[in-house]
Amino acid sequence: MSVDAAPAVRTRPRYAAALAATAALLGLLVLLSIGVGAKFYPPAQVWDVLWHHDGSYAADVIRELRLPRTLLGLMVGVALGLAGSLMQALTGNPLADPGILGVSAGASAAVVLAVGVLGVASYTGYIWFALLGAFAAATLVYLIGQTGAGRASPVRLVLAGAAIGACLTGFIAGVSGLDAATFDHLRFWTVGSLAGHAPQVLTGMLPFAAVGTAIALALGRALNAVALGDDTARSLGVRLIRTRALGILAVTLLCGSATAAAGPIGFVGLVVPLAVRSFTGPDQRWIMPFAMLVSPCLLLSADILGRVVLPDGELEVGAVTALLGAPVFIAMVRRGKLSAR
């Protein structure tokens, strides 16, 4: 065993224990997410109802309303966490996430176009538009960032993403404002919400998110090599074009399906990979599994908080993640934890 490999082997039990603890926390948050709402159901009752439907009103609320909402939060959280991790690894940019680089805006603009102009009103109909919009935005930002001499720099990518995101946001606002029915259909979706979605949204998102997740996890070793530089990666047998193409495909599937299901939810894909990297170091084989667990923990926590923070009504999860994520991100910047490698 090499000298460099020894510390990595010694840290595996610590990482495995941390993963198990995070998974346990996620399980607790799932029970809380199902139990918390206009009426609180204790975890023991939630657990019992999930396994034994007794025909009561509580069982209907838990199984028909809160369980799909919670499962959607799980899937969207996993997708956003992995997409953010992938984007930061592919670009070498600690500021990369689906929101800042315009990928979420691309998916959102395509959905608004489908709903407002083409009259598409179902998730199974406009998910394809979301995927196409996410892919187009990711590709355009990367190509703009690569123009000029040298590799795409973090600053150049952020500027390109901000410019494209601003244009697409203006397009979204313009189309939504032209038609009252379109605005009414999109007003909760554009904020980012897990509430009120039919079970078909879950089944529609699952295959895209599953394929994107599988591709992302399979790229862990190659992304570690890419972080060492293109020449070193080639000498280690990594096919750079294939790796980057698969990475963009995975980001498209993850971000597009999540945005189509719940709307644009910011900061999850940015803050979680940064926080995870401060614990695991730069190894993507650990960053991505941790991001898969921490991101839904954050999203479900924000959704639970949004249900109880107001005396009447709810605060949508996209607004809560923005309120929580911005100060956390600023604190991480001040502490100098922005490192993509």
C-alpha positions as CSV (number, residue, x, y, z in Angstrom):
1,M,0.0,0.0,0.0
2,S,1.3,3.4,-0.9
3,V,1.9,6.2,1.6
4,D,-0.9,8.3,0.1
5,A,-3.4,5.4,0.1
6,A,-2.9,4.6,3.8
7,P,-4.7,7.7,5.2
8,A,-7.6,7.1,2.8
9,V,-8.1,3.6,4.1
10,R,-8.0,4.8,7.6
11,T,-10.7,7.4,6.9
12,R,-13.2,4.9,5.3
13,P,-14.7,3.7,8.7
14,R,-15.2,7.3,9.7
15,Y,-16.9,8.2,6.4
16,A,-19.0,5.0,6.6
17,A,-20.2,5.9,10.1
18,A,-21.0,9.4,9.0
19,L,-23.0,8.1,6.1
20,A,-24.9,5.8,8.4
21,A,-25.7,8.7,10.8
22,T,-26.8,10.9,7.9
23,A,-29.1,8.2,6.6
24,A,-30.6,7.8,10.1
25,L,-31.2,11.6,10.2
26,L,-32.8,11.4,6.8
27,G,-35.1,8.6,8.0
28,L,-36.2,10.8,11.0
29,L,-36.8,13.8,8.7
30,V,-39.0,11.6,6.4
31,L,-41.2,10.6,9.4
32,L,-41.3,14.3,10.5
33,S,-42.1,15.4,7.0
34,I,-45.1,13.0,6.8
35,G,-46.2,14.0,10.3
36,V,-45.9,17.8,10.4
37,G,-48.6,19.9,8.8
38,A,-52.0,21.5,9.7
39,K,-52.4,18.6,12.0
40,F,-49.4,16.8,13.6
41,Y,-49.2,13.0,13.6
42,P,-46.5,11.5,15.8
43,P,-43.9,9.3,14.2
44,A,-45.3,6.1,15.8
45,Q,-48.7,6.8,14.2
46,V,-47.1,7.7,10.9
47,W,-45.1,4.4,10.9
48,D,-48.2,2.4,11.7
49,V,-50.4,4.0,9.0
50,L,-47.7,3.5,6.4
51,W,-47.8,-0.2,6.9
52,H,-51.5,-0.6,7.8
53,H,-54.2,1.5,6.1
54,D,-57.1,1.6,8.5
55,G,-59.4,3.7,6.3
56,S,-59.3,6.7,8.7
57,Y,-59.0,10.4,7.7
58,A,-55.4,10.4,9.1
59,A,-54.5,7.5,6.9
60,D,-55.8,9.3,3.8
61,V,-53.9,12.5,4.6
62,I,-50.7,10.6,5.4
63,R,-50.8,8.2,2.4
64,E,-52.4,10.4,-0.3
65,L,-51.0,13.8,0.5
66,R,-47.9,13.9,2.7
67,L,-46.2,10.7,1.6
68,P,-46.0,11.7,-2.1
69,R,-44.8,15.2,-1.0
70,T,-42.1,13.7,1.1
71,L,-41.0,11.2,-1.6
72,L,-40.8,14.0,-4.1
73,G,-38.6,16.0,-1.6
74,L,-36.3,13.0,-1.4
75,M,-36.0,12.6,-5.1
76,V,-35.6,16.3,-5.9
77,G,-33.0,16.6,-3.1
78,V,-30.9,13.7,-4.4
79,A,-31.1,15.1,-7.9
80,L,-30.1,18.6,-7.0
81,G,-27.2,17.5,-4.7
82,L,-25.8,15.2,-7.3
83,A,-26.2,17.8,-10.1
84,G,-24.4,20.4,-8.0
85,S,-21.5,18.0,-7.2
86,L,-21.1,17.0,-10.8
87,M,-21.1,20.6,-12.1
88,Q,-18.5,21.7,-9.6
89,A,-16.3,18.7,-10.5
90,L,-16.7,19.0,-14.2
91,T,-16.0,22.8,-14.3
92,G,-13.5,23.0,-11.4
93,N,-15.7,25.8,-10.2
94,P,-16.8,25.9,-6.5
95,L,-19.6,28.3,-7.5
96,A,-21.2,25.9,-10.0
97,D,-24.7,24.8,-9.3
98,P,-27.9,24.4,-11.5
99,G,-29.1,27.8,-10.4
100,I,-26.0,30.0,-10.7
101,L,-24.9,28.5,-14.1
102,G,-28.4,29.0,-15.6
103,V,-29.3,25.3,-16.0
104,S,-32.4,25.6,-13.8
105,A,-33.4,28.7,-15.7
106,G,-33.0,26.8,-19.0
107,A,-35.3,24.1,-17.7
108,S,-37.8,26.6,-16.3
109,A,-37.9,28.6,-19.5
110,A,-38.6,25.5,-21.6
111,V,-41.4,24.5,-19.2
112,V,-42.9,28.0,-19.3
113,L,-42.7,27.9,-23.1
114,A,-44.5,24.5,-23.1
115,V,-47.2,25.7,-20.8
116,G,-47.8,29.2,-22.0
117,V,-47.3,28.8,-25.7
118,L,-48.0,25.2,-26.5
119,G,-50.6,24.5,-23.9
120,V,-48.9,21.6,-22.3
121,A,-50.3,21.1,-18.8
122,S,-49.0,17.8,-17.5
123,Y,-45.6,16.8,-16.0
124,T,-45.3,13.9,-18.4
125,G,-45.8,16.3,-21.2
126,Y,-43.4,19.1,-20.2
127,I,-40.6,17.1,-18.6
128,W,-39.1,16.6,-22.1
129,F,-39.1,20.4,-22.5
130,A,-37.3,20.8,-19.2
131,L,-34.7,18.2,-20.1
132,L,-34.1,20.0,-23.5
133,G,-33.9,23.4,-21.8
134,A,-31.5,22.2,-19.1
135,F,-29.2,20.6,-21.7
136,A,-29.2,23.7,-24.0
137,A,-28.4,26.0,-21.1
138,A,-25.6,23.8,-19.7
139,T,-24.0,23.4,-23.1
140,L,-24.3,27.1,-24.0
141,V,-22.8,28.2,-20.7
142,Y,-19.9,25.7,-21.0
143,L,-19.2,26.8,-24.7
144,I,-19.3,30.5,-23.7
145,G,-17.0,29.8,-20.8
146,Q,-14.5,28.0,-23.1
147,T,-14.2,30.9,-25.6
148,G,-10.9,32.7,-25.6
149,A,-7.6,31.4,-24.4
150,G,-7.3,28.7,-21.8
151,R,-9.7,26.5,-20.0
152,A,-13.1,27.8,-18.8
153,S,-12.4,29.7,-15.6
154,P,-14.8,29.8,-12.6
155,V,-15.4,33.6,-13.1
156,R,-16.1,33.2,-16.8
157,L,-18.5,30.4,-16.2
158,V,-20.3,32.3,-13.5
159,L,-20.6,35.4,-15.7
160,A,-21.9,33.3,-18.6
161,G,-24.4,31.6,-16.4
162,A,-25.6,34.8,-14.8
163,A,-26.1,36.4,-18.2
164,I,-28.0,33.5,-19.7
165,G,-30.0,33.1,-16.5
166,A,-31.0,36.8,-16.5
167,C,-32.2,36.6,-20.1
168,L,-34.2,33.4,-19.4
169,T,-35.7,34.9,-16.2
170,G,-36.9,37.9,-18.2
171,F,-38.4,35.5,-20.8
172,I,-40.1,33.5,-18.0
173,A,-41.6,36.7,-16.5
174,G,-42.7,38.0,-19.9
175,V,-44.5,34.8,-21.0
176,S,-46.1,34.3,-17.5
177,G,-47.4,37.9,-17.5
178,L,-49.0,37.7,-20.9
179,D,-51.6,35.1,-19.9
180,A,-53.5,34.9,-16.6
181,A,-54.1,31.2,-16.9
182,T,-50.4,30.5,-17.5
183,F,-49.5,32.7,-14.6
184,D,-52.0,30.9,-12.3
185,H,-50.6,27.5,-13.4
186,L,-47.0,28.5,-12.8
187,R,-47.2,30.9,-9.8
188,F,-46.3,28.2,-7.2
189,W,-44.1,26.2,-9.5
190,T,-41.8,29.1,-10.3
191,V,-41.1,29.6,-6.6
192,G,-40.2,26.0,-6.0
193,S,-42.8,23.8,-4.3
194,L,-43.2,20.2,-3.2
195,A,-46.9,20.5,-2.4
196,G,-50.0,19.6,-4.4
197,H,-48.3,17.3,-6.9
198,A,-50.0,14.1,-8.2
199,P,-48.4,10.7,-7.7
200,Q,-47.8,10.7,-11.5
201,V,-45.1,13.3,-11.0
202,L,-43.1,10.8,-8.9
203,T,-43.4,8.0,-11.4
204,G,-42.6,10.4,-14.3
205,M,-39.5,11.8,-12.6
206,L,-38.1,8.4,-11.3
207,P,-36.6,6.9,-14.5
208,F,-34.8,10.1,-15.5
209,A,-33.5,10.7,-12.0
210,A,-32.5,7.1,-11.6
211,V,-30.5,7.1,-14.9
212,G,-28.9,10.4,-14.0
213,T,-27.9,9.1,-10.5
214,A,-26.4,5.9,-11.9
215,I,-24.3,7.9,-14.5
216,A,-23.1,10.3,-11.8
217,L,-22.0,7.7,-9.4
218,A,-20.2,5.8,-12.1
219,L,-18.1,8.9,-12.9
220,G,-16.6,9.3,-9.5
221,R,-13.1,7.8,-10.2
222,A,-12.9,9.6,-13.6
223,L,-13.8,12.9,-12.0
224,N,-11.0,12.5,-9.5
225,A,-8.6,12.1,-12.3
226,V,-10.0,15.1,-14.2
227,A,-9.3,17.2,-11.1
228,L,-5.6,16.5,-11.5
229,G,-5.6,18.1,-15.0
230,D,-6.3,17.0,-18.5
231,D,-2.9,15.6,-19.3
232,T,-2.7,13.6,-16.0
233,A,-6.2,12.3,-16.6
234,R,-5.3,11.1,-20.1
235,S,-2.2,9.4,-18.8
236,L,-4.4,7.6,-16.3
237,G,-6.6,6.3,-19.1
238,V,-9.6,8.7,-18.7
239,R,-11.5,9.5,-21.9
240,L,-12.1,13.2,-21.3
241,I,-14.7,13.9,-24.0
242,R,-16.7,10.8,-22.9
243,T,-16.5,11.8,-19.2
244,R,-17.6,15.3,-19.8
245,A,-20.4,14.3,-22.2
246,L,-21.7,11.8,-19.7
247,G,-21.4,14.4,-16.9
248,I,-23.5,16.9,-18.9
249,L,-26.1,14.2,-19.7
250,A,-26.3,13.3,-16.0
251,V,-26.7,17.0,-15.0
252,T,-29.4,17.4,-17.7
253,L,-31.4,14.3,-16.4
254,L,-31.1,15.3,-12.8
255,C,-31.7,19.0,-13.0
256,G,-34.3,18.8,-15.8
257,S,-36.4,16.2,-14.1
258,A,-36.2,17.9,-10.6
259,T,-37.0,21.4,-12.0
260,A,-40.0,20.0,-14.0
261,A,-41.3,18.3,-10.9
262,A,-40.8,21.0,-8.2
263,G,-39.8,24.2,-10.0
264,P,-36.4,26.0,-9.7
265,I,-35.1,25.4,-6.1
266,G,-31.9,27.3,-5.5
267,F,-28.8,26.9,-3.2
268,V,-29.3,23.2,-2.5
269,G,-26.9,22.2,-5.3
270,L,-24.5,24.9,-4.3
271,V,-24.2,24.8,-0.6
272,V,-24.4,21.0,0.0
273,P,-21.5,19.9,-2.1
274,L,-19.3,22.7,-0.6
275,A,-20.2,21.6,2.9
276,V,-19.7,18.0,2.1
277,R,-16.3,18.7,0.5
278,S,-15.1,20.4,3.7
279,F,-15.6,17.1,5.5
280,T,-14.7,14.5,2.9
281,G,-12.0,16.3,0.9
282,P,-11.9,16.2,-2.9
283,D,-12.7,12.5,-3.5
284,Q,-15.9,12.5,-5.6
285,R,-16.5,8.8,-4.6
286,W,-17.4,10.1,-1.2
287,I,-18.7,13.6,-2.1
288,M,-21.6,12.3,-4.2
289,P,-22.9,9.7,-1.8
290,F,-22.9,12.3,1.0
291,A,-24.5,14.8,-1.2
292,M,-27.3,12.3,-2.0
293,L,-28.1,12.1,1.7
294,V,-27.4,15.6,2.9
295,S,-29.3,17.4,0.1
296,P,-32.7,15.7,0.8
297,C,-32.1,16.3,4.5
298,L,-31.8,20.0,3.8
299,L,-34.8,20.1,1.4
300,L,-37.1,18.2,3.8
301,S,-36.0,20.4,6.7
302,A,-36.8,23.5,4.6
303,D,-40.2,22.1,3.6
304,I,-41.0,21.2,7.2
305,L,-40.0,24.7,8.4
306,G,-42.1,26.3,5.6
307,R,-45.2,24.5,7.0
308,V,-44.8,25.9,10.5
309,V,-43.1,29.3,10.2
310,L,-46.3,31.1,9.3
311,P,-49.4,31.3,11.5
312,D,-51.7,30.7,8.4
313,G,-50.6,29.0,5.2
314,E,-47.2,27.8,4.1
315,L,-43.9,29.2,2.8
316,E,-42.8,27.4,-0.3
317,V,-39.7,25.3,0.0
318,G,-37.9,27.3,-2.7
319,A,-38.2,30.5,-0.7
320,V,-37.1,28.7,2.5
321,T,-33.9,27.3,0.8
322,A,-33.1,30.7,-0.5
323,L,-33.5,32.3,2.9
324,L,-31.4,29.5,4.6
325,G,-28.9,29.0,1.8
326,A,-27.8,32.6,1.2
327,P,-26.4,33.3,4.7
328,V,-24.8,29.8,4.9
329,F,-23.1,30.4,1.6
330,I,-21.9,33.9,2.7
331,A,-20.5,32.3,5.9
332,M,-18.7,29.7,3.9
333,V,-17.2,32.3,1.6
334,R,-16.0,34.3,4.7
335,R,-14.4,31.2,6.2
336,G,-12.6,30.5,2.9
337,K,-14.1,27.1,2.2
338,L,-14.6,27.6,-1.5
339,S,-12.5,24.9,-3.0
340,A,-13.6,22.8,-5.9
341,R,-10.6,20.5,-5.9
